[in-house]
Amino acid sequence: FDKLGAQHHVQKVDIVGDAYLAATNFLIEQEGDHAARLARFALDMMEAAMDTPVDEEGPDPTLRVQIRVGLHCGPVSASVVGTHNFKYTMVGDTTNIGSKMESHSVA
């Protein structure tokens, strides 16, 4: 997914559990097409997942990885958290709504 992110100018921010948290217009100011780029990135991620077998040696080698996507655009707060094991993350209503959209979507 990181390679796809680079193609779409989408920056991975964090991995939270099984969630891939990413953002646009993050490192440098980019064009106003951030929502479209995120949507294309998500579609490409879904396609890449469908091309990835769960277990080539398993009982059903045709079984493919399935992912769910949640997108939301808006302001976020980002910071380094922790005192020993530092972690950079984003928080706020925008990330919460995106997370809720993902958890209620269909794989």
N, C-alpha and C positions, 0 to 999 in steps of 0.2 A: 504494500500500500504506500510505502514511503516513496517509491519510484513514481507511482501515479500522482502522488501529491506534488512532486517536483514538476511533473508535466503540466499540471493545472495551476501551479503557483499557490498551492495549499500547504500550510505548515502544520505538521503534527505537533501537538502541544503535550499530550499525555496519553498514556494507556491506563484506563481505570477499569480494573476487572477485565471484562471482555470488550470494553468500549474503547474505540479509537477516537480521541478528541482532537479535532483539527480546526484551524481558522484560516481566514484569508485577510489581506490587508494588515498583516500582523508585523512582519519585519520591515517592510517598506510600503509606502502608499502605492496602491495599485488602482487600476481602473474601477469604475463603478459597476462592473459586471460580477461582483463577488458572489452573489446568490446563484447566478448561472454557472459560474465555475465550480462552486460547491456541488451543485446538482449534477454536473457532468462528471465530477470526481466520484460522487456517490454511485452513479450508474456504472462507471468503469470499475469501481470496487466490487459491485455486485456481479459484473461480468467475470472479473478475475476470480471471484469466489466460486462461481459456477463452473469454472474451468479447473478447480482444485479438488482432487479426490480427497475424501475424508481419510480413507485407508486403502491404498492400492493393493495391499496384501490381505485385507479383511474379507469377510463373507460376502460383501456386496461392493465390488470395486467400482461400480457405477455411481455410488452414493457421493454427492458433492457437498462442499461447504455451503452453508446458507447464512446470510447475514441480514440484519435489519438496519435501517437508516433513519435517523432523525435529524432534521435540519431546522435551524432558526437563525435569523439575522438580528443583530442588535448589539448594544454596548455590553462589555464585560469588564470585570476587574481581573487583572493578572498579577501574580506575585510569586516569589519564592517563599515556600512555607517550610517549617521545620527548623530544628536547632542542630541536629546531628546529621540526619540523612535528608539533605536538601531536595526539594521537589518543586519544579515550576508548574503551576496550574492556573486555570481560569475558573472563575466562579461568577454567579449572578443569575438573574432571571433568564437571560438568553441561553446559558448552558443548561439550566434546569428545564426549560421548555423543550429544548432539543433532546434532552435525555428522556423526557416524558413521551415525546413523539416517537422516539426509537423504541421504548418499552411497550408501546401500544401498537406498533406496526406489525406487519406479517412478513415472515422470512420467505 
